[in-house]
Amino acid sequence: MRTASFDVRATASLRAFPRVGFVVPKYKHSGVERNRVKRRLRELVRLHMLGLLEARAAAHAPVDLVVRIFPTAYGRDYAALQAELEQAVQQLLRRLG
């Protein structure tokens, strides 16, 4: 699932629980900016999406998500990242069934 700031992919998990990984390329940004984006994404997953992923894992096979960010994600605030990531993950999980 591709959005303006993310490319979210899902694969079948080899574990009994879901996992989420992030790919945050430099795109001419400093390490401080990359780490800020990673911290925001980790917190979003922990607070808003982990329950959704675990509920899906209980009903179906667990999935691993890979979130690759695009340069536009560096300029987004927390609320915009949250809305966009939630929408992408929900659409992706709907497609998976």
Number of C-alpha atoms within 10 A of each C-alpha: 16 14 13 11 20 21 16 20 18 18 13 11 15 12 11 12 15 20 19 19 15 15 14 17 13 14 12 9 11 9 11 9 14 18 12 12 22 17 11 16 21 15 14 19 18 12 10 13 19 15 12 14 22 18 13 17 16 11 8 11 15 22 24 18 20 17 23 17 24 17 16 11 19 18 12 14 11 14 11 13 20 19 11 16 24 17 13 20 20 15 12 17 15 9 9 11 7
